[in-house]
Amino acid sequence: MTLSPTLRPWLLAAPLLGLVFTACQPGGKSQATGPDLIQANLDTTVRPGDDFYSYANGAWFKSHPIPASESNWGIGKEVQNEVYARLRKLNEDAAKTSAAAGSVQQKIGDFWATGMDSATINKQGIAPLKQELDRIQSMQSVADVQAAIARLQPLGVNALIGYYVGQDAKNSDKMALQLWQSGLGLPNRDYYFNKDARTKNIRQEYDSHLVKMFGLLGQDAATAQANARRVVQLETKLAASSRKLEALRDPYANYNKMAVSGLDKLTPGLSWKPWLAQMQLAKVDTVIVGQPEFYREAGRLLTTAPLADWKAYLQWQLVHAFASTLSQDFDNENFRFYGTVLQGAKQQRPRWKRVLDAEENAMGEALGQLFVQEYFTPATKKRYEDLTENVVASFREHIQKLDWMSDSTKQKALAKLTKITRKVGYPDKWKDYSTLKVDRSSYAANVMRANEWAYRYNLSKLGKPVDRTEWGMTPQTYNAYYNPSNNEIVLPAAIFAIPGLIDANADDAIIYGYAGASTIGHELTHGFDDEGSQFDEKGNLRNWWSKKDRAAFQQRVNGIVRQFNGYTVLDSLHINGKATAGENIADLGGIVIALDAFKKTEQYKKGEKIGGLTPTQRYFLGYALGWQTHQRDERLAQAILTDVHSPAQFRINGPFADVPEFYEAFNVKPGQKLYLPDSARVKIW
């Protein structure tokens, strides 16, 4: 999903949950109750103390193999299918309606119609990109290359430069232009240099993919091979100057504010002022550069690399950006590499689902308005608003009871917690798409215009007050996030559902584990993880800790880094404990904070078993339900190199091994695989 880059480092990116649906399954039959759902998932041949992930979800995995069209499958995919079905109906109805020109229904209907019209798309071939391809081919100078990059960026082509307008990390009331490393065709820098057999094979396949894509553009075999080599050589140099995944988590190291004239010094021979003007940024006088060494190398390559290299690179970046909107030959080859080679999927997902994904990126809040009107009830919204308040109250008590933090720092932590904005369900103010043009001429053209609309929308924030009411996700998104610059948690409607279970039938144990721990508590803890803890209550990057308290906190962070570094995932691949530290801290924090909130409920106090399970056991099983997902080895290997989240198995087994109540609830003893002695257990919040 496409989001403002200012939000990306803090995304939950799981559990993949869907909307809380309100009544019953098609046909009017009541859905399963909580006990039936939980018990049906269990694999009782596995001891909870050996592998709780498999114990809690093993039976479900056996009955839900990964479909050929997917690289992973889990609870989020199940819910997404329900979301897709509802969105499909909204789109089909809109496409059949003679809606007023410029209305939301007209735009949704026309976008859907062009996306589903594969016959016209195949007939058009490469035509939607011809004007831009010709412009690239006609380049004669470095200035022409810069102009082409400036032209391609608004269309949605992330060639060389990654820039966006977002809050200044050290002054959250101001919007600033930010530059980030970008422009690679492989997922990140490690793919260009790692020497293991799996990554070497991916590089070979990437070479083949480039040759095939250039061939589809009409180039003969020799030219296609030469251009593929040019792209790989150029990208490898850019990758060498790109920072590793864990290095991108240091907010101070990735904050380098300078005048535009400072960019000229960073890239001798280039003048940024006119270049920024071509990018519709003429009034910008300062910029925040995330990775100066990347832009130093990018500037060097612009002035030294042969023009033929830049022509090949920009042609590739353009066709790569729009391959899925073009004729079947481009679409299939794009899927072969990015879907099969990189992620292990065996076949394309149905076209209608892919069109819905593109429409979500294009005008997701327009869909969201229609979506919540039909499928998200006020009663459900109220339940999760109350749950959020209960978890916040529990976090407050945790901070007050900390034995490693001084009273003065506690007061600042409590002030930050109190000021965290809680956004639940959907925004109060929706984005206005009135200036977005959508028609039935070309699917690729509609996507381009949507990208241009989003580009202008983002740039329009410069010089204006920060809109702290804005959402970075749509209500139908099965995700959530914490934004440190706004000091807010954002919990879309779609994050709370459990497939096959009516919300009203879910007991508090499930809800507190499933939503309270893995979502609400998780996001709150992001405000106090290794990265979020460096921002104050106003959302500014500022140290509010005493030196002693910060050292005590870092000691605990180091413990969770060591713990996760020790987990082997696939072959010789280990979790990167430093890169995943923030998410692992948030998982552990969410579990212990929501658990103490659950202990105040009547269900916990009564202690009655449901389906043979105690309230505490059901709480842990509710949390595990949120990570009911399995994936192909290819997808898993990619995640280890590119994702700041640990694989699902370790988001259960890892933090549970640190929680005393888990040992008590499931009688975990020394000798079992998850058992850790008291001295090795991590406790932070």
Secondary structure, DSSP 8 states (H G I E B T S, - for coil): ----TTTGGGB-----------S--TTS---B-HHHHHHHH--TTS-TTT-HHHHHHHHHHHHS---TT-SEEEHHHHHHHHHHHHHHHHHHHHHHS---TTSHHHHHHHHHHHHH-HHHHHHHTTGGGHHHHHHHHT--SHHHHHHHHHHHHHHT---SEEEEEEEETTEEEEEEEEEEE---SSSSTHHHH--SHHHHHHHHHHHHHHHHHHHHTT--HHHHHHHHHHHHHHHHHHHHTS--TGGGG-TTTT-EEEEHHHHHHHSTT--HHHHHHHTT-TT--EEEES-HHHHHHHHHHHHHS-HHHHHHHHHHHHHHHHGGGS-HHHHHHHHIIIIIITT---S---HHHHHHHHHHHHHHHHHHHHHHHHH--HHHHHHHHHHHHHHHHHHHHHHHH-SSS-HHHHHHHHHHHHH-EEEEES-SS----TT----SS-HHHHHHHHHHHHHHHHHTTTTS---TT--SS-TT-S--EEETTTTEEEEEGGGS-BTTB-GGGS-HHHHIIIIIIIIIIHHHHHTTSTTGGGB-TTS-B---S-HHHHHHHHHHHHHHHHHHHT-EEETTEE--TTTTHHHHHHHHHHHHHHHHHHTTSHHHHH---BTTB-HHHHHHHHHHHTT-EEE-HHHHHHHHHH-SS--HHHHHHHHHTT-HHHHHHHT--TTSTT---GGG-----
